[in-house]
Amino acid sequence: MPEGDTVYRAARLLDGSLSGQVLTATDFRVPQHATADLAGGTVLATLSRGKHLLTRIAGPDDTRWTLHTHLKMEGAWRVYEPDRPWKRPAHQARVVLRTDTRVAVGFSLGIVELLPTTGEDDVVGHLGPDLLGPDWDEDEALRRLHKDDSRSLGEALLDQTRLAGIGNMYMAELCFVSGVHPATPVGEVANLPRLVRRARQMLELNKERAVQSTTGDLRERERMWVYRRDRSPCRRCRTPVRVEQRGPAGRERASYFCPSCQPEPGVRKDR
């Protein structure tokens, strides 16, 4: 699932391409909104909220609508000039927004909802502070993380109601650079505020570039410390990186870690 910085860039693309423009045609290729037509409306803005995208549109009758989309695992927004071919199959398109100069296409979107702008809180109000948002509040994020000190750090970081924007990649990388095993209970993490600050720093650094890196090295296979490097040697100690499936049954997520640099809770580091 895309990380918060990927969604932030998608919002910036849509905002820069569509805001202030009048929609000449709209096509919502999902059953619940198949008959909706916002042609004649003006796009006001697109912003990200954690992993959610909110595109605000002023209808021709001055009503305010929000197009709420979520990329989930395979979704993406692409913007084209009107006469240019799409680079993904048309059958994957879920939303098409046309103006005189641009065509924005949402492919394989996991969520497509059209709702009154006044109802935005119904779809994103449950989220914790957004690491890349104007509402970022470190103290509130820490308070939410500490709601259940017995919960594993990995699960807590992935819970968007605690803080919004961290996916599996950043969870693994944050745990590694902090020297903490993902299964460590939140209450046993020595310096949780520093870990949360690192989370924001990672997303802030990567929100300006399409190629994500937590090591500072943008070369292929050199960008990450442990994520998707199972069986590869740890960059610090050369111990093979491990991967385990963790989380609630049916919703397990791959957890990458170095067993030497990130010893399991209760296991001595020098063993």
C-alpha positions in Angstrom: 0.0 0.0 0.0 1.4 3.4 -0.9 3.0 5.4 1.9 1.9 8.9 3.0 4.5 10.7 0.9 3.3 8.9 -2.3 -0.3 10.1 -1.6 1.0 13.6 -0.8 2.7 13.7 -4.3 -0.6 12.5 -5.9 -2.5 15.3 -4.2 0.1 17.8 -5.3 -0.2 16.5 -8.9 -4.0 16.8 -9.0 -4.0 20.1 -7.2 -1.5 21.7 -9.6 -3.1 20.2 -12.7 -6.8 20.8 -12.0 -7.4 23.5 -9.3 -9.1 26.5 -10.7 -10.2 24.7 -13.9 -13.8 24.0 -15.0 -14.7 20.4 -15.5 -15.9 19.7 -19.1 -16.8 16.1 -18.4 -16.6 13.6 -15.5 -16.9 9.8 -15.6 -17.3 7.9 -12.4 -16.9 4.2 -13.3 -18.2 2.7 -10.0 -21.7 1.6 -9.6 -22.7 3.9 -6.7 -21.8 7.0 -8.7 -22.2 5.9 -12.3 -24.8 8.5 -13.0 -23.1 11.4 -11.3 -22.1 14.4 -13.5 -20.1 17.3 -12.2 -19.4 18.9 -15.6 -19.5 22.6 -15.3 -18.1 22.4 -11.8 -14.8 24.1 -10.8 -12.1 22.1 -9.0 -11.1 24.0 -5.9 -8.3 21.9 -4.5 -6.9 18.5 -3.8 -5.3 17.6 -0.6 -4.0 14.5 1.1 -5.1 13.3 4.6 -2.8 10.4 5.6 -3.4 7.9 2.8 -6.6 9.5 1.6 -7.2 12.0 -1.2 -9.8 14.7 -1.1 -10.6 16.6 -4.3 -13.0 19.5 -3.6 -15.3 20.7 -6.4 -17.7 23.6 -6.6 -20.7 22.4 -8.6 -22.4 24.6 -11.2 -25.2 25.3 -8.7 -22.6 26.3 -6.1 -23.0 23.1 -4.1 -19.7 21.8 -2.7 -18.6 18.2 -3.4 -15.6 16.2 -2.3 -14.3 13.3 -4.3 -12.7 10.9 -1.8 -10.3 8.4 -3.2 -7.8 5.9 -1.8 -5.1 4.2 -3.7 -5.1 1.0 -1.7 -2.6 -1.5 -3.1 -2.6 -0.8 -6.9 -4.2 2.5 -7.4 -2.7 5.6 -9.0 -3.7 9.0 -10.4 -2.2 10.1 -13.7 -2.7 13.3 -15.6 -2.5 13.6 -19.4 -2.9 16.2 -22.1 -6.3 15.7 -23.8 -4.9 14.1 -27.0 -2.3 11.9 -25.3 -2.9 8.1 -24.9 -3.2 6.7 -21.4 -0.4 4.5 -20.2 -2.6 2.1 -18.3 -5.5 0.1 -19.8 -8.8 2.0 -20.0 -10.7 -0.8 -18.1 -8.6 0.0 -15.0 -9.9 3.6 -14.9 -12.3 4.3 -12.0 -12.6 8.1 -12.3 -12.0 10.4 -15.3 -12.0 14.2 -14.8 -11.7 16.3 -17.9 -10.9 20.0 -18.4 -10.0 21.9 -21.5 -6.3 21.3 -20.9 -6.0 18.1 -18.8 -7.4 14.7 -18.3 -7.0 13.2 -14.8 -7.5 9.4 -14.6 -7.7 7.4 -11.3 -6.7 3.9 -12.1 -7.5 0.8 -9.9 -8.6 3.0 -7.0 -9.5 1.1 -3.9 -12.1 3.7 -2.7 -14.2 6.1 -4.8 -16.8 8.2 -2.9 -18.6 11.4 -3.9 -19.9 13.2 -0.8 -20.8 16.7 0.3 -17.7 18.6 1.4 -19.4 19.1 4.8 -19.2 15.3 5.3 -15.4 14.9 4.9 -15.0 14.2 8.6 -17.1 11.1 8.1 -14.4 9.5 6.0 -11.2 11.0 7.5 -12.2 12.2 10.9 -11.0 8.9 12.5 -7.4 9.5 11.4 -4.6 10.4 13.8 -2.3 13.5 13.2 -1.0 13.5 9.6 2.8 13.4 9.4 2.7 15.6 6.3 -0.4 17.7 7.2 -0.9 21.1 8.7 -2.6 19.4 11.7 0.6 17.6 12.7 0.7 17.3 16.5 3.5 15.2 18.0 2.1 15.2 21.5 -1.3 14.0 20.2 0.4 11.3 18.1 2.3 10.1 21.1 -0.8 10.1 23.3 -2.6 7.9 20.8 0.3 5.5 20.4 0.4 5.1 24.2 -3.3 4.2 24.3 -2.3 0.6 24.4 1.3 0.2 25.6 1.1 -3.6 25.3 0.5 -3.4 21.6 3.5 -4.2 19.3 5.2 -1.1 17.9 4.9 -2.4 14.3 1.1 -2.7 14.6 0.7 0.6 16.3 2.7 2.5 13.7 0.5 1.0 10.9 -2.7 2.0 12.7 -3.8 5.2 10.9 -5.9 6.2 13.9 -2.7 6.7 15.9 -0.8 8.7 13.3 -1.5 8.9 9.6 0.9 8.2 6.7 3.1 5.3 7.8 2.9 2.1 5.7 4.8 -1.2 5.8 8.0 0.2 4.3 8.4 3.1 6.7 7.4 0.9 9.7 10.2 -1.5 8.9 12.8 1.2 8.3 11.8 3.2 11.4 12.1 0.2 13.6 15.6 -0.6 12.1 17.1 2.9 12.4 15.7 3.0 16.0 17.2 -0.4 16.9 13.8 -1.7 17.9 12.2 -5.0 17.0 8.8 -4.5 15.4 7.2 -6.9 18.1 8.4 -4.7 21.0 5.5 -3.4 23.0 5.0 0.4 22.6 5.5 0.9 26.4 9.0 -0.7 26.2 10.3 1.6 23.4 13.1 3.7 25.0 12.7 6.9 23.1 9.3 6.9 21.3 9.3 10.7 20.7 12.6 10.5 18.8 11.2 7.6 16.7 8.1 9.7 15.8 10.3 12.6 14.8 12.3 10.3 12.6 9.1 9.2 10.9 8.2 12.8 10.0 11.7 13.5 8.8 11.6 10.4 6.5 8.3 11.4 4.9 9.3 15.1 4.6 12.6 14.1 2.9 10.9 11.8 0.4 7.8 13.8 -0.4 9.8 15.8 -2.9 11.1 12.9 -4.9 9.5 10.0 -6.7 12.3 7.5 -5.7 12.0 6.8 -2.0 15.1 6.2 0.1 15.8 6.0 3.9 19.5 5.4 3.5 20.2 8.5 1.5 21.5 6.4 -1.4 19.2 6.5 -4.5 20.8 3.6 -6.3 18.8 0.4 -7.0 19.0 -2.0 -4.1 20.7 0.6 -1.9 17.7 2.7 -1.0 16.5 0.8 2.1 18.0 -0.6 5.3 15.9 -3.7 5.6 12.6 -3.4 3.7 12.3 -6.2 1.1 15.9 -7.2 1.8 15.1 -10.5 3.4 18.1 -12.9 3.3 20.4 -10.0 2.2 23.1 -9.0 4.7 22.3 -6.3 7.2 24.1 -3.1 6.1 25.4 -2.6 9.7 26.4 -6.0 11.0 26.1 -8.4 7.9 23.6 -10.7 9.7 20.9 -11.8 7.1 17.8 -9.7 7.3 14.7 -11.7 8.2 11.0 -11.3 7.3 8.0 -12.5 9.3 4.3 -12.2 8.9 2.7 -10.4 11.8 -0.6 -8.9 12.7 -4.2 -10.0 13.1 -5.3 -13.2 11.4 -6.2 -12.5 7.8 -4.5 -9.1 7.8 -0.9 -10.1 8.4 1.8 -7.8 7.1 5.4 -8.6 6.2 7.8 -7.4 8.9 11.5 -7.0 8.0 14.2 -6.7 10.6 17.8 -7.6 11.5 17.8 -10.2 14.3 21.1 -8.8 15.6 20.6 -5.0 15.4 16.9 -5.5 16.5 16.8 -8.3 19.0 13.3 -9.6 19.9 11.8 -8.5 23.2 13.4 -10.4 26.1 16.4 -11.6 24.0 19.8 -10.3 24.9 21.5 -8.4 22.1 24.8 -10.2 22.5 23.4 -13.7 22.0 
